[in-house]
């Protein structure tokens, strides 16, 4: 009986290993050597989708979140972010995070189409999202090197986090694909002096941080505001010190100094890092791979029509901090929600509703509330240029939609 159990366990572990490496090992057979050597944005996206949607979505997401936080350690960036006023209250922070993640996920998940790029899609959402990002950025004076640094972090941190904490690191082909994808995004954002290789980018970042990641009041203020916001979301107050120690552990010493943060407790740091490693081993050897993709925005072209007849997209998951753009519950789901609220298991103010723009979103409206109705014409003009053709379909300019049906 024991021998049988050991054989079954061994077979299961071997099956997990085979299935877990199947996607990354299949890249070489899916694409020709010429396609990999001369990687287009569409080829790069397809390769990145394997890890971003299936193999390592959790650590890539956490790495992206660290990138968004780490840039606060640059005083010039922190000063601009404080100037926006969007990181002062929980509500504005909630909306900024929702909008930022939606825009990023949209241009990463939808094909980057345009003149000279052959893809199986003419979906304009990536172009609209990038054009909206560009419109919002142009409202502030941002140095090109600061743009470059932020762009680099969106590559470096997910790759480093995956290598350090997940069940497998990215393969060299995946690293190259991430670099090709994000540098194409950078070109569409009109960022200048983009690196020619991943290695060159790493060397540039090291020099940039030595010069620019230094202690500043702006960095400290922004970092402490963000940390307090995240800690306030931890319902069990006794867990907050441990979560704070985890944040400190996962930041490098240079970033902590720039933000005027203390070093983590050696004991807490050791425990936290051990838990990450245990999680990676469990996933690698005992967990079957994900069958369905981990999605951060809707990829199909379905939409809801609001009271003004305008097509809108919905959030694909209900954010606990603030369910922006998530549809209101109906029928049995609404009854269950009301019961949970009455039992105190859910907060009524955190349920989908008009406060959280439950009617959905349009990409050209995302960003600070005061800019919601601004810049649409400029956004679509630039999106058409990025797309290489006029924007049509449900995500076209409102003036050209006419009567829209579901």
CORLINTA-V538504 format. One record per backbone hydrogen bond with DSSP energy under -0.5 kcal/mol. NH is the residue of the N-H (numbers start at 1). CO is the residue of the C=O. E is the energy in kcal/mol with one decimal. If there is no record, write none. Layout:
nh = [NH NH]
co = [CO CO]
e = [E E]
This chain:
nh = [5 6 7 8 9 10 11 12 13 14 15 16 17 18 19 20 21 22 23 25 26 27 30 31 36 37 38 39 44 45 46 47 48 49 50 50 51 51 52 53 54 54 55 56 60 61 62 63 64 65 66 67 68 69 70 71 72 73 74 75 75 78 79 80 81 82 83 84 85 85 86 88 93 94 95 96 97 98 99 100 101 102 103 104 105 106 107 108 109 110 113 114 117 118 119 128 129 130 131 132 133 134 135 136 137 138 139 140 142 147 148 149 150 151 152 153 154 155 155 156 157 159 160 161 162 163 164 165 166 166 175 176 177 178 179 180 181 182 183 184 185 186 187 188 189 190 191 201 202 203 204 205 206 207 208 209 210 211 212 213 214 216 220 221 222 223 224 225 226 227 228 229 230 231 232 233 233 234 235 237 239 240 243 244 245 246 247 248 249 250 251 251 256 257 258 259 260 261 269 270 271 272 273 274 275 276 277 278 279 280 281 282 283 284 285 286 287 287 288 294 295 304 306 306 309 312 313 315 319 324 325 326 333 334 335 336 337 338 339 340 341 342 343 344 345 346 350 351 356 357 358 360 361 365 366 366 371 372 374 379 380 381 382 383 384 385 386 387 388 389 392 396 400 401 402 404]
co = [1 2 3 4 5 6 7 8 9 10 11 12 13 14 15 16 17 19 19 21 22 24 26 27 32 33 34 36 40 41 42 43 44 45 46 47 47 48 48 49 49 50 50 51 56 57 58 59 60 61 62 63 64 65 66 67 69 70 71 73 212 74 75 76 77 78 79 80 81 82 81 85 89 90 91 92 93 94 95 96 97 98 99 100 101 102 103 104 105 106 111 117 114 116 117 124 125 126 127 128 129 130 131 132 133 134 136 137 140 143 144 145 146 147 148 149 150 151 152 152 153 155 156 157 158 159 160 161 161 162 171 172 173 174 175 176 177 178 179 180 181 182 183 184 185 187 186 197 198 199 200 201 202 203 204 205 206 207 208 209 212 258 216 217 218 219 220 221 222 223 224 225 226 227 228 229 230 231 233 235 236 237 239 240 241 242 243 244 245 246 247 248 252 253 254 255 257 256 265 266 267 268 269 270 271 272 273 274 275 276 277 278 279 280 281 282 282 283 286 53 293 312 304 310 306 304 361 325 317 322 356 323 330 330 331 332 333 334 335 336 337 338 339 341 340 340 347 348 353 354 353 357 313 362 362 363 368 369 371 375 376 377 378 379 380 381 382 383 384 384 390 393 397 398 398 402]
e = [-2.4 -2.4 -2.3 -2.6 -2.5 -2.6 -2.4 -2.3 -2.4 -2.4 -2.4 -2.6 -2.4 -2.6 -2.7 -2.7 -1.8 -0.6 -0.5 -2.3 -1.2 -0.9 -1.7 -1.8 -2.0 -2.2 -2.4 -0.6 -2.8 -2.5 -2.2 -1.9 -2.7 -2.5 -0.7 -0.9 -0.7 -0.6 -3.0 -2.4 -0.6 -0.8 -2.4 -2.0 -1.9 -2.1 -2.5 -2.6 -1.9 -2.3 -2.4 -2.1 -2.1 -1.6 -3.7 -1.4 -1.9 -2.2 -1.7 -0.7 -0.7 -2.9 -2.5 -1.5 -2.5 -2.4 -1.9 -1.4 -0.7 -0.8 -0.6 -0.6 -2.5 -2.7 -2.2 -2.4 -2.6 -2.3 -2.9 -2.9 -2.4 -1.9 -2.6 -2.5 -2.5 -1.9 -2.1 -1.6 -2.3 -2.1 -1.5 -0.6 -2.3 -0.5 -0.7 -2.4 -2.7 -2.3 -2.4 -2.3 -2.3 -2.5 -2.2 -2.3 -2.5 -2.0 -1.2 -1.9 -1.0 -1.8 -2.6 -2.5 -2.2 -2.6 -2.5 -2.3 -1.5 -0.6 -1.3 -3.2 -2.0 -1.6 -3.1 -3.1 -2.2 -2.2 -2.3 -3.0 -0.5 -1.6 -2.5 -2.3 -2.2 -2.7 -2.3 -2.7 -2.7 -2.4 -2.3 -1.6 -1.8 -2.6 -2.2 -2.0 -1.1 -1.4 -2.5 -1.8 -2.2 -2.1 -2.2 -2.5 -1.9 -1.7 -2.6 -2.8 -2.0 -1.5 -2.9 -2.1 -1.7 -1.3 -2.1 -2.7 -2.4 -2.6 -2.4 -2.0 -2.3 -2.6 -2.5 -1.8 -2.2 -2.7 -2.0 -0.7 -0.8 -1.6 -0.8 -1.0 -2.1 -1.3 -2.2 -2.6 -2.2 -2.1 -2.3 -2.2 -2.4 -2.0 -0.6 -0.7 -2.1 -2.5 -2.0 -1.6 -1.2 -2.9 -3.0 -2.1 -2.3 -2.6 -2.4 -1.9 -2.2 -1.9 -1.9 -2.5 -2.4 -2.1 -2.1 -2.3 -2.4 -2.5 -2.2 -2.5 -0.9 -0.8 -0.5 -2.6 -0.8 -2.6 -0.5 -2.3 -2.3 -2.6 -2.7 -2.3 -0.9 -2.7 -2.8 -1.7 -1.0 -1.0 -1.7 -2.5 -2.3 -2.5 -2.0 -2.3 -2.1 -2.4 -2.1 -1.3 -2.2 -1.3 -1.7 -1.5 -1.2 -2.0 -1.3 -2.0 -2.5 -1.9 -0.6 -1.0 -2.0 -1.6 -1.6 -2.6 -2.5 -1.9 -2.3 -2.7 -2.2 -1.4 -2.5 -2.5 -1.9 -1.1 -0.5 -1.8 -1.8 -1.5 -0.6 -0.5]
